[in-house]
């Protein structure tokens, strides 16, 4: 473990809820690459080609959001109006649903090849479970189960509330706290006895609304200030900076 900037204790916490992408696994970069490939192809094919999808676009419009919401938010930022389409629209169709399916197709190919735990993730999850602190993952990703299985982290996770569960139960996306509230409900733990780890501004805002005892941001550089401004109690660079008493 690296420099430990934060310590968690069973005296204060009964559970910890983690976002997945960019917190436990490296899949945030895979998602960003998939969003960029999908949107750049779409923008280039338009009769009036528009500027490429950027990292600033990713952070502002799609990071931490469910796929369909991310598509809608980015299109709105470029004043593009598309039909919603249907869930069976072929990937890449010029509808909200078709673009979302194309993004998922691209990211699933990357997940199979490249998904891996981030630094400190496996050690922290093992330490939490060893201390009797329960673990949940709450993510807007519909691929969370596959990622947890592929990275070997599934064995540490007691409760998973992901994009599939959210769709089935009509749970709105972040910054609404619904997926976090559902994770806590399934754990049987109150928010006042739980901590949240999040790397997205929308996720930190959702954690504050859910009433977590501690909302911990994960990020570097400019993201530190953004996460603090959104309500993070503390920001760590990665999970190797976290210890369990």
C-alpha positions as CSV (number, residue, x, y, z in Angstrom):
1,X,0.0,0.0,0.0
2,X,1.2,3.5,-0.8
3,X,1.0,6.7,1.3
4,X,-2.1,6.3,3.5
5,X,-4.1,9.6,3.7
6,X,-7.3,8.2,5.0
7,X,-8.3,5.6,7.6
8,X,-11.6,3.8,7.9
9,X,-12.8,2.1,11.0
10,X,-15.5,-0.5,12.0
11,X,-16.1,1.8,15.0
12,X,-17.6,4.4,12.6
13,X,-18.8,2.4,9.6
14,X,-20.9,-0.6,8.9
15,X,-20.5,-0.5,5.1
16,X,-18.7,1.2,2.2
17,X,-20.3,1.7,-1.2
18,X,-18.0,2.1,-4.2
19,X,-18.6,3.4,-7.7
20,X,-16.9,1.1,-10.2
21,X,-15.4,2.9,-13.2
22,X,-12.4,5.0,-12.1
23,X,-12.6,3.9,-8.5
24,X,-12.2,0.1,-8.4
25,X,-11.2,-0.6,-12.0
26,X,-9.5,1.1,-14.9
27,X,-12.6,1.0,-17.0
28,X,-13.2,4.7,-16.8
29,X,-10.6,5.2,-19.5
30,X,-12.1,2.4,-21.6
31,X,-15.6,4.1,-21.3
32,X,-14.1,7.4,-22.3
33,X,-12.4,5.9,-25.3
34,X,-15.6,4.2,-26.4
35,X,-17.7,7.4,-26.0
36,X,-15.1,9.3,-28.1
37,X,-15.0,6.7,-30.9
38,X,-18.8,6.6,-31.1
39,X,-19.4,10.4,-30.9
40,X,-16.6,11.3,-33.3
41,X,-17.9,8.9,-35.9
42,X,-21.4,10.4,-35.5
43,X,-20.2,14.0,-35.6
44,X,-18.0,13.3,-38.7
45,X,-20.9,11.7,-40.6
46,X,-23.2,14.7,-40.2
47,X,-23.9,17.0,-43.2
48,X,-22.5,19.8,-41.0
49,X,-19.5,18.1,-39.3
50,X,-19.0,19.4,-35.7
51,X,-15.9,19.6,-33.5
52,X,-14.7,16.3,-32.0
53,X,-15.7,14.9,-28.7
54,X,-13.2,16.0,-26.0
55,X,-12.2,15.0,-22.5
56,X,-14.0,18.1,-21.3
57,X,-17.2,16.8,-23.0
58,X,-16.8,13.4,-21.3
59,X,-16.4,15.0,-17.8
60,X,-19.2,17.5,-18.3
61,X,-21.9,15.4,-20.0
62,X,-21.4,11.6,-19.7
63,X,-19.1,10.8,-16.8
64,X,-21.1,8.9,-14.1
65,X,-24.4,9.1,-16.0
66,X,-26.4,6.2,-17.5
67,X,-25.7,5.7,-21.2
68,X,-29.0,7.2,-22.6
69,X,-28.7,10.2,-20.3
70,X,-25.1,10.7,-21.4
71,X,-26.1,10.6,-25.1
72,X,-28.9,13.1,-24.5
73,X,-26.7,15.5,-22.5
74,X,-23.9,15.6,-25.0
75,X,-26.3,16.0,-28.0
76,X,-28.0,18.9,-26.2
77,X,-24.6,20.6,-25.6
78,X,-24.2,20.6,-29.4
79,X,-27.8,21.6,-30.1
80,X,-28.5,18.3,-31.8
81,X,-32.0,16.8,-31.6
82,X,-32.5,13.2,-32.4
83,X,-35.4,10.8,-32.0
84,X,-35.2,8.6,-28.9
85,X,-35.5,5.5,-31.0
86,X,-36.1,2.0,-29.7
87,X,-34.1,-0.4,-27.6
88,X,-33.6,-2.7,-30.6
89,X,-32.3,0.0,-32.9
90,X,-29.1,-1.3,-34.6
91,X,-25.9,0.1,-33.0
92,X,-24.9,3.4,-34.6
93,X,-28.4,4.3,-35.8
94,X,-28.9,8.1,-35.6
95,X,-31.2,7.9,-32.6
96,X,-30.5,8.2,-28.9
97,X,-30.9,4.5,-28.4
98,X,-28.8,3.6,-31.5
99,X,-25.9,5.7,-30.4
100,X,-26.1,4.3,-26.8
101,X,-26.0,0.7,-28.2
102,X,-23.0,1.5,-30.4
103,X,-21.2,2.9,-27.3
104,X,-22.0,-0.2,-25.4
105,X,-20.8,-2.4,-28.2
106,X,-17.5,-0.6,-28.3
107,X,-16.9,-0.6,-24.6
108,X,-17.7,-4.3,-24.1
109,X,-15.0,-5.2,-26.6
110,X,-12.5,-3.1,-24.6
111,X,-13.7,-4.6,-21.3
112,X,-13.0,-8.2,-22.4
113,X,-9.5,-7.2,-23.5
114,X,-8.3,-4.6,-21.0
115,X,-10.3,-4.5,-17.7
116,X,-8.1,-4.6,-14.5
117,X,-8.4,-3.5,-10.9
118,X,-6.9,-0.1,-10.1
119,X,-4.0,0.3,-7.7
120,X,-5.0,-0.5,-4.1
121,X,-8.5,-1.7,-5.0
122,X,-8.2,-5.4,-4.2
123,X,-6.2,-4.8,-1.0
124,X,-8.8,-2.3,0.3
125,X,-11.7,-4.5,-0.4
126,X,-10.1,-7.5,1.3
127,X,-9.2,-5.3,4.3
128,X,-12.8,-4.0,4.6
129,X,-14.3,-7.5,4.5
130,X,-11.7,-8.7,7.0
131,X,-12.7,-5.9,9.4
132,X,-16.4,-6.8,9.1
133,X,-17.2,-3.7,7.0
134,X,-19.7,-4.7,4.3
135,X,-19.1,-3.8,0.7
136,X,-21.4,-2.7,-2.1
137,X,-20.9,-1.5,-5.7
138,X,-23.3,1.1,-7.1
139,X,-22.6,2.0,-10.7
140,X,-24.6,3.2,-13.6
141,X,-22.8,0.7,-15.9
142,X,-24.8,-2.1,-17.3
143,X,-21.5,-4.0,-17.6
144,X,-20.7,-3.9,-13.9
145,X,-21.2,-7.7,-13.3
146,X,-18.9,-8.6,-16.2
147,X,-16.2,-6.2,-15.1
148,X,-16.2,-7.4,-11.5
149,X,-16.0,-11.0,-12.7
150,X,-13.2,-10.2,-15.2
151,X,-11.1,-8.3,-12.6
152,X,-11.6,-10.9,-9.8
153,X,-13.2,-8.3,-7.5
154,X,-16.7,-9.9,-7.5
155,X,-15.7,-12.1,-4.5
156,X,-15.4,-9.1,-2.2
157,X,-18.8,-7.5,-3.2
158,X,-21.9,-8.4,-1.2
159,X,-24.4,-6.1,-3.1
160,X,-24.3,-4.8,-6.6
161,X,-26.7,-2.1,-7.9
162,X,-25.8,-1.4,-11.5
163,X,-27.4,-0.2,-14.7
164,X,-29.3,-3.4,-15.2
165,X,-30.9,-3.1,-11.7
166,X,-31.5,0.6,-12.2
167,X,-33.4,0.0,-15.5
168,X,-35.4,-2.9,-14.0
169,X,-36.4,-0.8,-11.0
170,X,-36.7,2.5,-12.8
171,X,-34.0,4.2,-10.7
172,X,-32.9,7.6,-12.1
173,X,-29.2,8.2,-12.7
174,X,-26.8,10.4,-10.8
175,X,-26.8,13.1,-9.4
176,X,-30.0,11.5,-8.1
177,X,-29.0,9.3,-5.2
178,X,-31.4,6.5,-6.1
179,X,-28.8,3.8,-6.8
180,X,-26.9,4.6,-3.6
181,X,-30.1,4.5,-1.6
182,X,-31.0,1.1,-3.1
183,X,-27.5,-0.3,-2.3
184,X,-27.9,0.8,1.3
185,X,-31.3,-0.7,1.5
186,X,-30.1,-4.0,0.2
187,X,-27.2,-3.9,2.7
188,X,-29.6,-3.0,5.5
189,X,-27.3,-0.2,6.6
190,X,-28.2,3.5,7.2
191,X,-26.4,6.2,5.3
192,X,-25.1,7.6,8.6
193,X,-23.0,4.4,9.1
194,X,-21.7,4.2,5.5
195,X,-19.0,5.8,3.4
196,X,-19.0,6.3,-0.4
197,X,-16.1,6.4,-2.9
198,X,-16.8,8.3,-6.1
199,X,-14.7,9.7,-8.9
200,X,-17.5,11.7,-10.7
201,X,-18.9,15.1,-9.7
202,X,-22.4,13.8,-10.3
203,X,-21.7,10.8,-8.0
204,X,-20.3,13.0,-5.2
205,X,-23.4,15.2,-5.4
206,X,-25.6,12.1,-5.3
207,X,-23.7,10.8,-2.2
208,X,-24.2,14.0,-0.4
209,X,-27.9,13.9,-1.1
210,X,-28.0,10.3,0.1
211,X,-26.6,11.4,3.5
212,X,-23.5,9.2,3.6
213,X,-21.4,9.8,6.7
214,X,-18.3,10.3,4.5
215,X,-18.2,11.0,0.8
216,X,-14.7,10.3,-0.5
217,X,-13.6,11.5,-3.9
218,X,-11.1,9.7,-6.0
219,X,-9.0,11.7,-8.5
220,X,-6.0,13.8,-9.4
221,X,-5.0,17.3,-10.4
222,X,-8.0,19.5,-11.5
223,X,-10.5,16.8,-10.5
224,X,-9.5,17.3,-6.8
225,X,-11.0,20.8,-6.7
226,X,-14.1,19.8,-8.7
227,X,-14.8,16.8,-6.4
228,X,-14.3,19.0,-3.2
229,X,-16.6,21.6,-4.7
230,X,-19.2,19.0,-5.3
231,X,-19.2,18.0,-1.7
232,X,-16.4,15.4,-1.1
233,X,-15.1,15.4,2.4
234,X,-11.7,14.3,1.3
235,X,-10.1,13.3,-2.1
236,X,-7.5,10.5,-2.5
237,X,-5.5,9.8,-5.6
238,X,-6.3,6.1,-5.5
239,X,-7.3,3.4,-3.0
240,X,-3.8,2.6,-2.0
241,X,-4.0,5.8,0.1
242,X,-6.8,4.3,2.3
243,X,-6.2,2.0,5.3
244,X,-8.6,0.1,7.5
245,X,-8.2,0.2,11.3
